[in-house]
Amino acid sequence: MADEITIKDIARRCGVGVSTVSRAMNNRSDISKKTREKVLRVIEETGFVPNNSARNLKRIGSQNIAILIKGISNPFFTDMINILEAEIKKTEFVMTLHRVASRENEVDVALELVKEKRLQGIIFLGGEFSHSEEKLNMLGVPFVFSTAGAEPEFLNEKNYSSISVDDVAESCKIVNYLIGNGHQRIAILAAQEEDTSVGNLRLKGYKKALKQHDIPVDEDLICSLHAGEEVEQFSMENGYVVTKELLARGTKFTALYAISDTLAIGAMRALHEQGIRIPEDVSVAGYDGLPLGDYVTPRLTTLRQPTGLMARETASLLFGILSGQKNHQHLVYPGELIIRESTRAIR
């Protein structure tokens, strides 16, 4: 009888996974034409009718995709989360959103969630790549590092995927722009040296650009961010506080580069309170390309990451791996230098 046929039966007859059958029924693009036709033919032959109640129960039971966010208060992740949620809703999966505190290890958090939520896949937003292979293998489900900091040697692993920009190269790009406009005394709001996230990679890009122009690194111009539970690392508050400390030291600089737009906006407030004009006295540049940067005064020069593209590709890659249509990949996208009103040339 037709009502005795289940989606598992269809999957077994086709020799594919349940998620692949679901994609065929929903006319998803991340499935081959041949596989879709095969699934639909078997559905027609068996007279299978999806039981929505059963599918909803399955959603609640064991079809969870976890998104772990390190720095959930950072507006950089807002658009990515919205896009990921929309992509997940197109499937039989449900989304579990989990915040990872700045001092927590995201893989340790994920290991607990795998047990509690019976996860089918994991997306890490933010955080870092430098985890032991042994611990990563313990997860036991496919996962993608998205927008996490990565050194090149971590981009050869075959047991997980990543999507990012080259933070060293893109950071170097924006510092080269400042140097090209006559700035040599460039302060930076950066992660602490022992940090292994994108913050440290962007600091490396800063130093690389200085070296390319034979400008010596002045440690007085490197302003380490505060790290801890009291203040979010890439927050406006952190940018404000650290810039106030820089100004209190009396260090001379003509440009300030913050490794996130939120930090840059906090820094702009601190400069304004000291009567320092932007960009007449100090040029300010950020990183990320948040829409907010287009609405502050002056409008913020920044390095824009392709967040929408990265979010969609993150979802497509994970679902492709889950359905057996794709292998693990490491995708690196270019950023875009957006020149606005907060920087100027000096001679």
C-alpha positions in Angstrom: 0.0 0.0 0.0 1.2 3.5 -0.8 0.6 4.8 2.7 3.0 2.1 4.0 5.9 3.5 2.0 8.2 5.8 3.9 10.9 8.2 2.8 13.5 5.8 4.2 12.0 3.1 1.8 12.5 5.5 -1.1 16.0 6.3 -0.1 16.9 2.6 0.2 15.4 1.7 -3.2 17.4 4.6 -4.8 20.6 3.8 -3.0 20.8 7.3 -1.6 20.4 9.1 1.8 17.1 10.4 3.1 18.3 14.0 2.7 18.9 13.4 -1.0 15.3 12.2 -1.4 14.1 15.3 0.4 16.2 17.5 -1.9 14.8 15.8 -5.0 11.2 16.3 -3.7 11.9 20.0 -3.0 13.6 20.5 -6.4 16.8 21.6 -4.8 19.7 22.7 -7.0 22.4 20.8 -5.0 21.5 17.4 -6.4 22.4 16.0 -9.8 19.7 15.8 -12.5 20.2 12.0 -12.9 19.7 11.4 -9.1 16.6 13.7 -9.0 15.0 11.9 -11.9 15.8 8.5 -10.3 14.2 9.5 -7.0 11.1 11.0 -8.6 10.6 8.0 -10.8 10.7 5.7 -7.7 8.3 8.0 -5.9 5.9 7.8 -8.8 6.2 4.0 -9.1 5.5 3.5 -5.4 2.8 6.2 -5.0 4.7 7.6 -2.0 3.0 10.5 -0.3 5.1 12.5 2.2 3.7 12.5 5.7 4.2 16.0 6.9 3.5 15.1 10.5 6.1 12.4 10.5 8.6 14.8 8.8 8.0 17.4 11.4 8.6 14.9 14.2 11.8 13.9 12.4 12.8 17.6 12.4 12.4 17.7 16.2 14.2 14.4 16.7 17.5 14.1 15.0 18.0 16.4 12.1 19.7 19.3 13.8 22.4 21.5 12.2 24.2 23.5 14.8 25.6 27.0 14.2 28.2 27.9 16.8 29.0 31.6 16.9 32.1 33.0 18.6 31.2 36.7 19.1 27.4 36.6 18.6 27.0 40.3 19.5 29.2 41.2 16.5 26.8 42.5 13.8 29.1 41.0 11.2 27.4 37.7 11.8 23.8 39.0 11.6 23.4 38.7 7.8 25.2 35.4 7.7 22.9 33.9 10.4 19.8 35.1 8.5 21.0 33.6 5.3 22.0 30.3 6.9 18.7 30.1 8.6 16.8 30.6 5.3 19.0 28.0 3.6 18.4 25.4 6.4 14.6 26.0 6.2 14.7 24.8 2.6 15.7 21.4 3.9 14.5 18.8 6.3 17.0 20.0 8.9 16.4 22.4 11.8 18.9 25.0 13.0 20.3 25.1 16.5 22.0 28.4 17.3 24.6 28.4 20.1 26.8 31.2 21.4 30.4 30.4 22.2 32.0 32.7 24.8 35.3 34.3 23.9 37.3 32.1 26.4 35.5 28.9 25.4 36.9 26.3 23.0 34.3 26.0 20.2 35.1 22.3 19.5 34.7 21.4 23.1 31.3 23.1 23.0 30.4 21.3 19.8 31.3 17.9 21.3 28.8 18.4 24.0 26.1 19.5 21.5 26.7 16.5 19.4 25.7 14.4 22.4 22.8 16.5 23.5 21.2 17.4 20.1 22.1 14.4 18.0 23.6 16.7 15.4 23.9 15.9 11.7 26.3 18.7 10.9 28.0 21.8 12.4 28.8 25.3 11.1 31.5 27.2 13.0 31.2 31.0 12.6 34.2 32.9 13.8 36.7 31.2 16.1 39.8 29.6 14.8 41.2 26.6 13.0 44.0 25.6 15.3 42.4 22.5 16.9 44.0 19.1 17.3 43.1 16.6 14.6 42.3 14.1 17.3 39.6 16.4 18.8 38.1 17.3 15.5 37.8 13.6 14.5 35.8 13.1 17.8 33.0 15.2 16.4 31.9 12.4 14.2 29.7 14.6 11.9 30.5 16.8 8.9 31.5 20.4 9.8 32.5 23.6 8.1 34.6 26.4 9.5 33.2 29.6 8.1 35.0 33.0 8.5 37.4 31.5 10.9 41.1 32.4 10.9 43.3 30.0 9.0 47.0 29.6 8.3 47.7 28.0 4.9 48.8 24.7 6.5 45.3 24.2 7.8 43.8 24.4 4.4 45.0 21.0 3.3 42.9 18.9 5.6 40.5 16.4 4.0 38.2 15.7 6.9 36.6 19.1 7.2 35.8 22.1 5.1 36.4 25.9 5.4 35.2 29.1 3.8 37.0 32.3 4.4 38.9 35.3 3.0 42.7 35.4 3.2 42.9 37.6 6.3 46.6 38.2 6.0 46.4 39.3 2.4 43.3 41.4 2.8 44.7 43.2 5.9 47.9 43.8 4.0 45.7 45.4 1.2 44.1 48.0 3.4 47.4 48.9 5.2 49.0 49.3 1.7 46.2 51.6 0.8 47.0 53.8 3.9 50.7 53.7 3.2 50.0 54.7 -0.5 48.3 57.8 0.8 51.3 58.9 2.7 50.7 57.4 6.2 53.7 55.7 7.9 52.6 56.2 11.6 49.7 53.8 11.4 48.3 52.6 14.7 46.4 49.3 14.8 43.7 47.9 17.1 44.6 44.2 17.0 44.3 40.9 18.8 46.9 39.9 21.3 50.0 38.2 20.0 49.0 34.8 21.5 45.6 35.0 19.8 45.1 32.4 17.0 41.9 33.8 15.5 41.4 36.2 12.5 42.6 39.0 14.8 46.2 37.7 14.8 46.1 37.0 11.0 45.1 40.6 10.4 47.9 41.8 12.6 50.3 39.7 10.5 48.9 41.4 7.4 49.6 44.8 9.0 53.2 43.9 9.7 53.6 42.4 6.2 52.5 45.7 4.6 55.0 47.7 6.7 57.8 45.3 5.8 57.0 45.7 2.1 57.5 49.4 2.4 60.6 49.2 4.7 58.6 50.8 7.5 59.8 49.6 10.9 57.2 48.1 13.3 56.7 50.4 16.3 55.3 48.3 19.1 53.8 51.5 20.6 51.4 51.7 17.7 50.1 48.1 18.2 47.2 48.3 20.6 46.1 44.9 22.0 42.4 44.4 22.5 41.0 43.6 25.9 40.0 39.9 26.1 37.7 38.4 28.7 34.1 37.8 29.7 33.6 41.5 30.6 34.0 42.8 27.1 33.4 41.3 23.7 36.7 41.2 21.7 35.4 42.8 18.5 33.0 45.3 20.1 32.6 49.1 19.8 33.3 49.3 23.6 36.7 47.5 23.1 37.6 49.9 20.3 36.6 52.9 22.4 38.6 51.8 25.5 41.7 50.7 23.7 41.8 53.9 21.6 41.5 56.0 24.8 44.5 54.1 26.2 46.4 54.8 22.9 45.7 58.5 23.2 46.6 58.6 26.9 50.1 57.3 26.0 50.6 60.3 23.7 51.8 58.2 20.8 51.8 60.1 17.5 50.0 58.6 14.6 48.3 59.8 11.4 46.1 56.8 10.7 44.4 54.2 12.8 43.5 50.7 11.4 41.0 48.6 13.4 40.7 44.9 12.6 36.9 45.1 12.6 34.4 47.9 11.8 32.8 47.7 15.2 36.2 48.4 16.8 36.8 51.3 14.3 33.4 52.9 15.2 34.3 52.7 18.9 37.7 54.3 18.1 36.0 57.1 16.2 34.0 58.0 19.2 37.2 58.1 21.4 38.9 60.3 18.8 35.9 62.6 18.6 35.8 63.1 22.4 39.5 64.3 22.3 38.7 66.8 19.6 40.6 64.9 16.9 39.1 65.3 13.5 38.5 62.4 11.1 40.1 62.4 8.5 41.7 65.8 8.8 43.8 64.9 11.8 43.7 61.1 11.8 42.5 58.7 9.1 40.5 55.7 10.3 39.9 52.4 8.5 38.1 49.2 9.5 37.6 45.7 8.3 34.5 43.6 7.5 32.3 46.0 5.4 29.3 46.3 7.8 26.4 48.3 6.5 26.7 50.4 9.7 30.0 51.8 8.3 28.0 53.6 5.6 25.9 55.5 8.2 28.5 56.8 10.7 30.0 60.2 10.3 32.3 60.3 8.5 31.5 57.2 6.4 34.0 54.4 7.2 36.7 53.2 4.8 36.8 49.4 5.2 37.7 46.0 3.7 34.4 44.3 2.8 34.0 40.5 3.2 31.5 38.8 0.9 29.4 37.6 3.8 26.3 36.8 1.7 28.3 34.7 -0.7 30.2 32.9 2.1 27.0 32.1 4.0 25.3 30.6 1.0 28.4 28.6 0.0 28.8 27.4 3.6 25.2 26.0 3.5 25.6 24.5 0.0 28.9 22.9 0.9 27.6 21.3 4.2 24.4 20.0 2.6 26.4 18.7 -0.4 28.7 16.7 1.9 25.7 15.4 3.9 24.0 14.2 0.7 27.2 12.7 -0.6 27.2 15.1 -3.6 30.4 17.0 -2.5 33.7 16.3 -0.9 35.3 18.6 1.7 36.7 21.8 0.3 38.6 24.9 1.4 37.3 27.9 -0.4 39.0 31.3 -0.1 37.3 34.5 -1.4 38.7 38.0 -2.1 37.6 41.0 -0.1 36.8 44.4 -1.5 38.5 47.7 -0.5 35.7 50.3 0.1 37.1 53.8 0.2 34.9 56.3 2.0 35.2 59.6 3.9 37.2 58.5 7.0 40.6 58.4 5.2 42.6 60.9 3.2 46.0 61.3 1.6 48.7 63.2 3.4 52.0 64.5 1.8 
